[in-house]
Amino acid sequence: MTSSDLPTISLPDGTRVPVLGQGTWNMGDDPVRRSEELRALQTGLDLGLTLIDTAEMYGDGNSERLVGEAIRGRRDEVVLVSKVLPGHATRQGTVAACHASLRRLETDRLDLYLLHWRGRVPLAETVGALEGLRQAGDIRAWGVSNFDPGDMKELSGVPGGERVATNQVLYNLTRRGTEFDLLPEARKGRLPIMAYSPVEQGRLLGNVALKGVAARHGVGELQVALAWVLGQPGVIAIPKAAQVSHVRENRAALDLKLTDADLLELDTAFPPPQQAQALETL
């Protein structure tokens, strides 16, 4: 599989984006690691991982600055995602926060702009601001993050709420609660789910089932965990990789085809939910 034929998923407006992107949480803070982080992001672009997710919260803007440098001269290749903090999500605050993110990212537009989580600002006010940014061309589309089924239902009743393009949530083998209600509803509405921390920040290492599946395929345990997420319909995964070698391992997960026996073993070790659960976050 070459970088030009990576699997993609369609956003509600028809835009095709890769199912595997790059997260940037905790990147950009340490000057010692900056060069390697830049190389990692740029290597990801070279490999076709052109969706890059960041946020104004990450390092108080340092992550966005890092991304801006990494994509310099390559902006048109990138599906660029950032997020507004709920404390900034008023009508005027959302616009100001977006423009500040654009300056740090050295770009004139975002492809996706997400409300990072629910806060006290009424959804109608935030959606109105996001729609204004979309109409002005500052963002191509907007979405939400860490919204549970109740939040999504409320959003659907807000003027303009039907334009939501994604919901970014915590989803991996150990955090499967969304499969009971949130994921089925999203699939029914053809709304992509963006999975952050798809390998639980590496804490899945050492699990017996993962080790067994990985050994059969001759790959790493975290590649198996990532391949499992990538195999879920309607899901985009955005793992963070701050080293070039890690980026290459993530990309290789796209080529890993888990068998029915593998999936059964993983379901036994990480059972799917049998009832509704509170949305988990990190």
SESEDO-549499 format. One record per residue (C-alpha): residue in one letter; x, y, z; residue number from 1; chain. Coordinates in nm, 4 decimals. Example, Ala and Ser with C-alpha at 12.3 -4.5 7.8 and 13.67 -1.06 7.14 Angstrom:
2
{rest:a; x:1.2300; y:-0.4500; z:0.7800; nr:1; kette:A} .
{rest:s; x:1.3670; y:-0.1060; z:0.7140; nr:2; kette:A} .
END
This chain:
282
{rest:m; x:0.0000; y:0.0000; z:0.0000; nr:1; kette:A} .
{rest:t; x:0.1515; y:0.3337; z:-0.1060; nr:2; kette:A} .
{rest:s; x:0.0945; y:0.6729; z:0.0524; nr:3; kette:A} .
{rest:s; x:-0.1403; y:0.7623; z:-0.2333; nr:4; kette:A} .
{rest:d; x:-0.3872; y:0.4781; z:-0.1709; nr:5; kette:A} .
{rest:l; x:-0.4301; y:0.4824; z:0.2055; nr:6; kette:A} .
{rest:p; x:-0.7856; y:0.4022; z:0.3165; nr:7; kette:A} .
{rest:t; x:-0.9987; y:0.7115; z:0.3569; nr:8; kette:A} .
{rest:i; x:-1.3296; y:0.8024; z:0.5147; nr:9; kette:A} .
{rest:s; x:-1.5772; y:1.0645; z:0.4045; nr:10; kette:A} .
{rest:l; x:-1.6729; y:1.3603; z:0.6204; nr:11; kette:A} .
{rest:p; x:-2.0384; y:1.4698; z:0.5932; nr:12; kette:A} .
{rest:d; x:-1.9460; y:1.7364; z:0.3343; nr:13; kette:A} .
{rest:g; x:-1.7871; y:1.4716; z:0.1135; nr:14; kette:A} .
{rest:t; x:-1.4252; y:1.5521; z:0.1975; nr:15; kette:A} .
{rest:r; x:-1.2138; y:1.2354; z:0.2032; nr:16; kette:A} .
{rest:v; x:-0.9607; y:1.2076; z:0.4855; nr:17; kette:A} .
{rest:p; x:-0.7209; y:0.9245; z:0.5774; nr:18; kette:A} .
{rest:v; x:-0.8416; y:0.6820; z:0.8448; nr:19; kette:A} .
{rest:l; x:-0.5004; y:0.7114; z:1.0121; nr:20; kette:A} .
{rest:g; x:-0.3744; y:1.0519; z:1.1165; nr:21; kette:A} .
{rest:q; x:-0.1251; y:1.2030; z:1.3588; nr:22; kette:A} .
{rest:g; x:-0.1974; y:1.3274; z:1.7096; nr:23; kette:A} .
{rest:t; x:0.0200; y:1.5879; z:1.8816; nr:24; kette:A} .
{rest:w; x:-0.0784; y:1.5872; z:2.2491; nr:25; kette:A} .
{rest:n; x:0.2328; y:1.6658; z:2.4603; nr:26; kette:A} .
{rest:m; x:0.4396; y:1.7494; z:2.1532; nr:27; kette:A} .
{rest:g; x:0.6192; y:2.0823; z:2.1103; nr:28; kette:A} .
{rest:d; x:0.7018; y:2.1505; z:2.4742; nr:29; kette:A} .
{rest:d; x:1.0617; y:2.0279; z:2.5002; nr:30; kette:A} .
{rest:p; x:1.3202; y:2.2079; z:2.2814; nr:31; kette:A} .
{rest:v; x:1.5485; y:1.9029; z:2.3054; nr:32; kette:A} .
{rest:r; x:1.2876; y:1.6845; z:2.1342; nr:33; kette:A} .
{rest:r; x:1.1684; y:1.9427; z:1.8831; nr:34; kette:A} .
{rest:s; x:1.3847; y:1.8356; z:1.5872; nr:35; kette:A} .
{rest:e; x:1.2835; y:1.4704; z:1.6232; nr:36; kette:A} .
{rest:e; x:0.9175; y:1.5665; z:1.6608; nr:37; kette:A} .
{rest:l; x:0.9352; y:1.7742; z:1.3446; nr:38; kette:A} .
{rest:r; x:1.0927; y:1.4835; z:1.1581; nr:39; kette:A} .
{rest:a; x:0.8233; y:1.2521; z:1.2894; nr:40; kette:A} .
{rest:l; x:0.5393; y:1.4742; z:1.1672; nr:41; kette:A} .
{rest:q; x:0.7039; y:1.5288; z:0.8303; nr:42; kette:A} .
{rest:t; x:0.7722; y:1.1574; z:0.7907; nr:43; kette:A} .
{rest:g; x:0.4055; y:1.0954; z:0.8610; nr:44; kette:A} .
{rest:l; x:0.3122; y:1.3342; z:0.5804; nr:45; kette:A} .
{rest:d; x:0.5523; y:1.1550; z:0.3477; nr:46; kette:A} .
{rest:l; x:0.3787; y:0.8269; z:0.4358; nr:47; kette:A} .
{rest:g; x:0.0333; y:0.9675; z:0.3648; nr:48; kette:A} .
{rest:l; x:-0.0735; y:1.0396; z:0.7252; nr:49; kette:A} .
{rest:t; x:-0.1927; y:1.3828; z:0.6210; nr:50; kette:A} .
{rest:l; x:-0.4524; y:1.4394; z:0.8928; nr:51; kette:A} .
{rest:i; x:-0.2827; y:1.6211; z:1.1826; nr:52; kette:A} .
{rest:d; x:-0.4735; y:1.6895; z:1.5048; nr:53; kette:A} .
{rest:t; x:-0.3734; y:1.9565; z:1.7541; nr:54; kette:A} .
{rest:a; x:-0.5373; y:2.2038; z:1.9960; nr:55; kette:A} .
{rest:e; x:-0.4833; y:2.5424; z:2.1532; nr:56; kette:A} .
{rest:m; x:-0.4643; y:2.3654; z:2.4901; nr:57; kette:A} .
{rest:y; x:-0.1693; y:2.1441; z:2.3959; nr:58; kette:A} .
{rest:g; x:0.1340; y:2.3097; z:2.5506; nr:59; kette:A} .
{rest:d; x:-0.0534; y:2.6420; z:2.5587; nr:60; kette:A} .
{rest:g; x:-0.0125; y:2.6696; z:2.1827; nr:61; kette:A} .
{rest:n; x:0.3296; y:2.5045; z:2.1534; nr:62; kette:A} .
{rest:s; x:0.1860; y:2.2043; z:1.9716; nr:63; kette:A} .
{rest:e; x:0.0233; y:2.4293; z:1.7139; nr:64; kette:A} .
{rest:r; x:0.3526; y:2.6133; z:1.6618; nr:65; kette:A} .
{rest:l; x:0.5296; y:2.2818; z:1.6062; nr:66; kette:A} .
{rest:v; x:0.2667; y:2.1709; z:1.3556; nr:67; kette:A} .
{rest:g; x:0.2881; y:2.5051; z:1.1770; nr:68; kette:A} .
{rest:e; x:0.6593; y:2.4541; z:1.1279; nr:69; kette:A} .
{rest:a; x:0.6171; y:2.0906; z:1.0238; nr:70; kette:A} .
{rest:i; x:0.3667; y:2.1711; z:0.7484; nr:71; kette:A} .
{rest:r; x:0.5405; y:2.4841; z:0.6212; nr:72; kette:A} .
{rest:g; x:0.5337; y:2.4693; z:0.2424; nr:73; kette:A} .
{rest:r; x:0.3031; y:2.1641; z:0.2510; nr:74; kette:A} .
{rest:r; x:-0.0210; y:2.3121; z:0.3809; nr:75; kette:A} .
{rest:d; x:-0.2299; y:2.1963; z:0.0855; nr:76; kette:A} .
{rest:e; x:-0.1375; y:1.8333; z:0.1585; nr:77; kette:A} .
{rest:v; x:-0.2752; y:1.8475; z:0.5114; nr:78; kette:A} .
{rest:v; x:-0.6135; y:1.7962; z:0.6750; nr:79; kette:A} .
{rest:l; x:-0.5537; y:2.0302; z:0.9682; nr:80; kette:A} .
{rest:v; x:-0.7553; y:1.9912; z:1.2884; nr:81; kette:A} .
{rest:s; x:-0.7467; y:2.2093; z:1.5997; nr:82; kette:A} .
{rest:k; x:-0.9720; y:2.2704; z:1.8977; nr:83; kette:A} .
{rest:v; x:-1.1139; y:2.5564; z:2.1006; nr:84; kette:A} .
{rest:l; x:-1.1236; y:2.5350; z:2.4791; nr:85; kette:A} .
{rest:p; x:-1.4743; y:2.5447; z:2.6284; nr:86; kette:A} .
{rest:g; x:-1.3795; y:2.8531; z:2.8313; nr:87; kette:A} .
{rest:h; x:-1.3145; y:3.0374; z:2.5044; nr:88; kette:A} .
{rest:a; x:-1.6238; y:2.9052; z:2.3270; nr:89; kette:A} .
{rest:t; x:-1.8396; y:3.2194; z:2.3409; nr:90; kette:A} .
{rest:r; x:-1.9446; y:3.3851; z:2.0168; nr:91; kette:A} .
{rest:q; x:-1.6547; y:3.6305; z:2.0191; nr:92; kette:A} .
{rest:g; x:-1.4144; y:3.4063; z:2.2106; nr:93; kette:A} .
{rest:t; x:-1.4410; y:3.1238; z:1.9566; nr:94; kette:A} .
{rest:v; x:-1.3502; y:3.3600; z:1.6732; nr:95; kette:A} .
{rest:a; x:-1.0573; y:3.5075; z:1.8676; nr:96; kette:A} .
{rest:a; x:-0.9292; y:3.1615; z:1.9652; nr:97; kette:A} .
{rest:c; x:-0.9539; y:3.0366; z:1.6075; nr:98; kette:A} .
{rest:h; x:-0.7613; y:3.3355; z:1.4721; nr:99; kette:A} .
{rest:a; x:-0.4925; y:3.2849; z:1.7375; nr:100; kette:A} .
{rest:s; x:-0.4629; y:2.9179; z:1.6360; nr:101; kette:A} .
{rest:l; x:-0.4339; y:3.0188; z:1.2707; nr:102; kette:A} .
{rest:r; x:-0.1464; y:3.2521; z:1.3545; nr:103; kette:A} .
{rest:r; x:0.0386; y:2.9827; z:1.5491; nr:104; kette:A} .
{rest:l; x:-0.0211; y:2.7317; z:1.2699; nr:105; kette:A} .
{rest:e; x:0.0904; y:2.9845; z:1.0060; nr:106; kette:A} .
{rest:t; x:-0.2153; y:2.9205; z:0.7907; nr:107; kette:A} .
{rest:d; x:-0.5264; y:3.1011; z:0.6778; nr:108; kette:A} .
{rest:r; x:-0.7682; y:2.8152; z:0.7402; nr:109; kette:A} .
{rest:l; x:-0.8470; y:2.5026; z:0.9379; nr:110; kette:A} .
{rest:d; x:-1.0050; y:2.1976; z:0.7808; nr:111; kette:A} .
{rest:l; x:-1.1743; y:2.0998; z:1.1081; nr:112; kette:A} .
{rest:y; x:-1.2238; y:2.3061; z:1.4232; nr:113; kette:A} .
{rest:l; x:-1.3567; y:2.1215; z:1.7267; nr:114; kette:A} .
{rest:l; x:-1.5076; y:2.2235; z:2.0588; nr:115; kette:A} .
{rest:h; x:-1.2681; y:2.0416; z:2.2926; nr:116; kette:A} .
{rest:w; x:-1.5354; y:1.9436; z:2.5465; nr:117; kette:A} .
{rest:r; x:-1.8632; y:2.0709; z:2.6887; nr:118; kette:A} .
{rest:g; x:-1.8441; y:2.3781; z:2.9061; nr:119; kette:A} .
{rest:r; x:-2.0858; y:2.6379; z:3.0411; nr:120; kette:A} .
{rest:v; x:-2.1319; y:2.8322; z:2.7192; nr:121; kette:A} .
{rest:p; x:-2.4638; y:2.7385; z:2.5541; nr:122; kette:A} .
{rest:l; x:-2.4140; y:2.5110; z:2.2552; nr:123; kette:A} .
{rest:a; x:-2.6232; y:2.7406; z:2.0378; nr:124; kette:A} .
{rest:e; x:-2.3785; y:3.0254; z:2.0978; nr:125; kette:A} .
{rest:t; x:-2.0735; y:2.8133; z:2.0183; nr:126; kette:A} .
{rest:v; x:-2.2326; y:2.6612; z:1.7088; nr:127; kette:A} .
{rest:g; x:-2.3294; y:3.0085; z:1.5904; nr:128; kette:A} .
{rest:a; x:-1.9661; y:3.1178; z:1.6202; nr:129; kette:A} .
{rest:l; x:-1.8405; y:2.8050; z:1.4440; nr:130; kette:A} .
{rest:e; x:-2.0883; y:2.8557; z:1.1618; nr:131; kette:A} .
{rest:g; x:-1.9707; y:3.2151; z:1.1280; nr:132; kette:A} .
{rest:l; x:-1.6105; y:3.0965; z:1.0971; nr:133; kette:A} .
{rest:r; x:-1.7156; y:2.8412; z:0.8369; nr:134; kette:A} .
{rest:q; x:-1.9034; y:3.0978; z:0.6320; nr:135; kette:A} .
{rest:a; x:-1.6065; y:3.3359; z:0.6527; nr:136; kette:A} .
{rest:g; x:-1.3726; y:3.0662; z:0.5194; nr:137; kette:A} .
{rest:d; x:-1.1591; y:3.0500; z:0.8344; nr:138; kette:A} .
{rest:i; x:-1.2597; y:2.6859; z:0.8800; nr:139; kette:A} .
{rest:r; x:-1.3855; y:2.4318; z:0.6301; nr:140; kette:A} .
{rest:a; x:-1.5933; y:2.2378; z:0.8827; nr:141; kette:A} .
{rest:w; x:-1.6421; y:2.2061; z:1.2566; nr:142; kette:A} .
{rest:g; x:-1.6988; y:1.9275; z:1.5042; nr:143; kette:A} .
{rest:v; x:-1.6956; y:1.8365; z:1.8703; nr:144; kette:A} .
{rest:s; x:-1.4854; y:1.6326; z:2.1095; nr:145; kette:A} .
{rest:n; x:-1.5721; y:1.4299; z:2.4188; nr:146; kette:A} .
{rest:f; x:-1.9468; y:1.4519; z:2.3498; nr:147; kette:A} .
{rest:d; x:-2.1577; y:1.1694; z:2.4891; nr:148; kette:A} .
{rest:p; x:-2.4897; y:1.0543; z:2.3353; nr:149; kette:A} .
{rest:g; x:-2.6853; y:1.3089; z:2.5380; nr:150; kette:A} .
{rest:d; x:-2.4592; y:1.5893; z:2.4224; nr:151; kette:A} .
{rest:m; x:-2.4959; y:1.4779; z:2.0613; nr:152; kette:A} .
{rest:k; x:-2.8747; y:1.4690; z:2.0926; nr:153; kette:A} .
{rest:e; x:-2.8730; y:1.8200; z:2.2355; nr:154; kette:A} .
{rest:l; x:-2.6434; y:1.9342; z:1.9550; nr:155; kette:A} .
{rest:s; x:-2.8837; y:1.7993; z:1.6936; nr:156; kette:A} .
{rest:g; x:-3.1522; y:2.0342; z:1.8246; nr:157; kette:A} .
{rest:v; x:-2.9377; y:2.3466; z:1.7981; nr:158; kette:A} .
{rest:p; x:-2.9683; y:2.5642; z:1.4846; nr:159; kette:A} .
{rest:g; x:-2.6821; y:2.4569; z:1.2588; nr:160; kette:A} .
{rest:g; x:-2.6058; y:2.1518; z:1.4735; nr:161; kette:A} .
{rest:e; x:-2.6674; y:1.9210; z:1.1807; nr:162; kette:A} .
{rest:r; x:-2.3430; y:2.0474; z:1.0255; nr:163; kette:A} .
{rest:v; x:-2.1274; y:1.8686; z:1.2838; nr:164; kette:A} .
{rest:a; x:-1.8501; y:1.6852; z:1.0964; nr:165; kette:A} .
{rest:t; x:-1.7008; y:1.4567; z:1.3626; nr:166; kette:A} .
{rest:n; x:-1.6954; y:1.3682; z:1.7313; nr:167; kette:A} .
{rest:q; x:-1.3486; y:1.3018; z:1.8721; nr:168; kette:A} .
{rest:v; x:-1.3568; y:1.0619; z:2.1668; nr:169; kette:A} .
{rest:l; x:-1.1369; y:0.8268; z:2.3666; nr:170; kette:A} .
{rest:y; x:-1.1620; y:0.4868; z:2.2008; nr:171; kette:A} .
{rest:n; x:-0.9382; y:0.1811; z:2.2144; nr:172; kette:A} .
{rest:l; x:-0.9455; y:-0.1828; z:2.3216; nr:173; kette:A} .
{rest:t; x:-0.9758; y:-0.0920; z:2.6894; nr:174; kette:A} .
{rest:r; x:-1.2256; y:0.1920; z:2.6328; nr:175; kette:A} .
{rest:r; x:-1.5068; y:0.0342; z:2.4346; nr:176; kette:A} .
{rest:g; x:-1.8089; y:0.1916; z:2.6039; nr:177; kette:A} .
{rest:t; x:-1.8884; y:0.3999; z:2.2971; nr:178; kette:A} .
{rest:e; x:-1.9718; y:0.0809; z:2.1073; nr:179; kette:A} .
{rest:f; x:-2.2987; y:0.0433; z:2.2974; nr:180; kette:A} .
{rest:d; x:-2.4645; y:0.3657; z:2.1855; nr:181; kette:A} .
{rest:l; x:-2.2418; y:0.6477; z:2.0600; nr:182; kette:A} .
{rest:l; x:-2.0750; y:0.4572; z:1.7748; nr:183; kette:A} .
{rest:p; x:-2.3941; y:0.2948; z:1.6405; nr:184; kette:A} .
{rest:e; x:-2.5718; y:0.6314; z:1.6364; nr:185; kette:A} .
{rest:a; x:-2.2775; y:0.7966; z:1.4634; nr:186; kette:A} .
{rest:r; x:-2.2659; y:0.5235; z:1.1997; nr:187; kette:A} .
{rest:k; x:-2.6379; y:0.5533; z:1.1407; nr:188; kette:A} .
{rest:g; x:-2.5907; y:0.9249; z:1.0780; nr:189; kette:A} .
{rest:r; x:-2.2702; y:0.8663; z:0.8770; nr:190; kette:A} .
{rest:l; x:-2.0772; y:1.0802; z:1.1236; nr:191; kette:A} .
{rest:p; x:-1.7110; y:0.9745; z:1.1527; nr:192; kette:A} .
{rest:i; x:-1.5723; y:0.9170; z:1.5003; nr:193; kette:A} .
{rest:m; x:-1.2146; y:1.0284; z:1.5624; nr:194; kette:A} .
{rest:a; x:-1.0405; y:0.8033; z:1.8157; nr:195; kette:A} .
{rest:y; x:-0.7793; y:0.9692; z:2.0350; nr:196; kette:A} .
{rest:s; x:-0.5329; y:0.7638; z:2.2417; nr:197; kette:A} .
{rest:p; x:-0.6103; y:0.4557; z:2.0274; nr:198; kette:A} .
{rest:v; x:-0.3358; y:0.2552; z:2.1992; nr:199; kette:A} .
{rest:e; x:-0.4094; y:0.3926; z:2.5494; nr:200; kette:A} .
{rest:q; x:-0.0832; y:0.5924; z:2.5479; nr:201; kette:A} .
{rest:g; x:0.1153; y:0.2695; z:2.5365; nr:202; kette:A} .
{rest:r; x:-0.0356; y:0.1237; z:2.8528; nr:203; kette:A} .
{rest:l; x:-0.1643; y:-0.1753; z:2.6561; nr:204; kette:A} .
{rest:l; x:0.1886; y:-0.3143; z:2.6361; nr:205; kette:A} .
{rest:g; x:0.2277; y:-0.6467; z:2.8126; nr:206; kette:A} .
{rest:n; x:-0.1287; y:-0.7710; z:2.7723; nr:207; kette:A} .
{rest:v; x:-0.1190; y:-1.1471; z:2.7169; nr:208; kette:A} .
{rest:a; x:-0.3757; y:-1.1502; z:2.4372; nr:209; kette:A} .
{rest:l; x:-0.2053; y:-0.8686; z:2.2506; nr:210; kette:A} .
{rest:k; x:0.1305; y:-1.0400; z:2.2875; nr:211; kette:A} .
{rest:g; x:-0.0113; y:-1.3621; z:2.1448; nr:212; kette:A} .
{rest:v; x:-0.1705; y:-1.1960; z:1.8415; nr:213; kette:A} .
{rest:a; x:0.1401; y:-0.9864; z:1.7809; nr:214; kette:A} .
{rest:a; x:0.3640; y:-1.2934; z:1.7948; nr:215; kette:A} .
{rest:r; x:0.1523; y:-1.4756; z:1.5355; nr:216; kette:A} .
{rest:h; x:0.1862; y:-1.1828; z:1.2945; nr:217; kette:A} .
{rest:g; x:0.5451; y:-1.0933; z:1.3788; nr:218; kette:A} .
{rest:v; x:0.4563; y:-0.7350; z:1.4731; nr:219; kette:A} .
{rest:g; x:0.4497; y:-0.5189; z:1.7836; nr:220; kette:A} .
{rest:e; x:0.1678; y:-0.5306; z:2.0383; nr:221; kette:A} .
{rest:l; x:0.0726; y:-0.1666; z:1.9859; nr:222; kette:A} .
{rest:q; x:0.0496; y:-0.2231; z:1.6122; nr:223; kette:A} .
{rest:v; x:-0.2124; y:-0.4884; z:1.6839; nr:224; kette:A} .
{rest:a; x:-0.4029; y:-0.2514; z:1.9118; nr:225; kette:A} .
{rest:l; x:-0.3938; y:0.0223; z:1.6483; nr:226; kette:A} .
{rest:a; x:-0.4918; y:-0.2180; z:1.3684; nr:227; kette:A} .
{rest:w; x:-0.7956; y:-0.3179; z:1.5769; nr:228; kette:A} .
{rest:v; x:-0.9125; y:0.0450; z:1.5996; nr:229; kette:A} .
{rest:l; x:-0.8456; y:0.0985; z:1.2300; nr:230; kette:A} .
{rest:g; x:-1.0651; y:-0.2013; z:1.1549; nr:231; kette:A} .
{rest:q; x:-1.3713; y:-0.0415; z:1.3147; nr:232; kette:A} .
{rest:p; x:-1.6105; y:0.1047; z:1.0530; nr:233; kette:A} .
{rest:g; x:-1.6536; y:0.4811; z:1.0599; nr:234; kette:A} .
{rest:v; x:-1.3495; y:0.5451; z:1.2800; nr:235; kette:A} .
{rest:i; x:-1.0413; y:0.7643; z:1.2264; nr:236; kette:A} .
{rest:a; x:-0.7427; y:0.6973; z:1.4552; nr:237; kette:A} .
{rest:i; x:-0.5031; y:0.9754; z:1.5579; nr:238; kette:A} .
{rest:p; x:-0.2167; y:0.8193; z:1.7569; nr:239; kette:A} .
{rest:k; x:0.0679; y:1.0428; z:1.8692; nr:240; kette:A} .
{rest:a; x:0.4142; y:0.9483; z:1.7469; nr:241; kette:A} .
{rest:a; x:0.7032; y:1.1726; z:1.8453; nr:242; kette:A} .
{rest:q; x:0.9723; y:0.9545; z:1.6849; nr:243; kette:A} .
{rest:v; x:1.0215; y:0.8589; z:1.3210; nr:244; kette:A} .
{rest:s; x:1.0409; y:0.4880; z:1.4052; nr:245; kette:A} .
{rest:h; x:0.7084; y:0.5092; z:1.5879; nr:246; kette:A} .
{rest:v; x:0.5452; y:0.6839; z:1.2903; nr:247; kette:A} .
{rest:r; x:0.6598; y:0.4036; z:1.0622; nr:248; kette:A} .
{rest:e; x:0.5202; y:0.1423; z:1.3013; nr:249; kette:A} .
{rest:n; x:0.1848; y:0.3223; z:1.3070; nr:250; kette:A} .
{rest:r; x:0.1760; y:0.3362; z:0.9289; nr:251; kette:A} .
{rest:a; x:0.2541; y:-0.0373; z:0.9126; nr:252; kette:A} .
{rest:a; x:-0.0533; y:-0.1073; z:1.1267; nr:253; kette:A} .
{rest:l; x:-0.2638; y:-0.0226; z:0.8210; nr:254; kette:A} .
{rest:d; x:-0.1215; y:-0.3272; z:0.6451; nr:255; kette:A} .
{rest:l; x:-0.1958; y:-0.5640; z:0.9336; nr:256; kette:A} .
{rest:k; x:-0.5043; y:-0.7749; z:0.8693; nr:257; kette:A} .
{rest:l; x:-0.6410; y:-0.9298; z:1.1861; nr:258; kette:A} .
{rest:t; x:-0.8090; y:-1.2683; z:1.1442; nr:259; kette:A} .
{rest:d; x:-1.1427; y:-1.3756; z:1.2896; nr:260; kette:A} .
{rest:a; x:-0.9466; y:-1.5785; z:1.5458; nr:261; kette:A} .
{rest:d; x:-0.7449; y:-1.2714; z:1.6399; nr:262; kette:A} .
{rest:l; x:-1.0591; y:-1.0642; z:1.6841; nr:263; kette:A} .
{rest:l; x:-1.2246; y:-1.3306; z:1.8967; nr:264; kette:A} .
{rest:e; x:-0.9180; y:-1.3484; z:2.1202; nr:265; kette:A} .
{rest:l; x:-0.9153; y:-0.9703; z:2.1601; nr:266; kette:A} .
{rest:d; x:-1.2896; y:-0.9605; z:2.2321; nr:267; kette:A} .
{rest:t; x:-1.2377; y:-1.2205; z:2.5037; nr:268; kette:A} .
{rest:a; x:-0.9564; y:-1.0199; z:2.6604; nr:269; kette:A} .
{rest:f; x:-1.1298; y:-0.6834; z:2.6109; nr:270; kette:A} .
{rest:p; x:-1.5056; y:-0.7535; z:2.6166; nr:271; kette:A} .
{rest:p; x:-1.7408; y:-0.5161; z:2.4359; nr:272; kette:A} .
{rest:p; x:-1.9934; y:-0.3306; z:2.6552; nr:273; kette:A} .
{rest:q; x:-2.3209; y:-0.4965; z:2.7495; nr:274; kette:A} .
{rest:q; x:-2.4883; y:-0.1774; z:2.8732; nr:275; kette:A} .
{rest:a; x:-2.4594; y:0.1979; z:2.8453; nr:276; kette:A} .
{rest:q; x:-2.1538; y:0.3482; z:3.0133; nr:277; kette:A} .
{rest:a; x:-2.0447; y:0.7014; z:3.0956; nr:278; kette:A} .
{rest:l; x:-1.8175; y:0.8447; z:2.8285; nr:279; kette:A} .
{rest:e; x:-1.4553; y:0.8056; z:2.9335; nr:280; kette:A} .
{rest:t; x:-1.2032; y:1.0840; z:2.8826; nr:281; kette:A} .
{rest:l; x:-0.8346; y:1.1505; z:2.9447; nr:282; kette:A} .
END
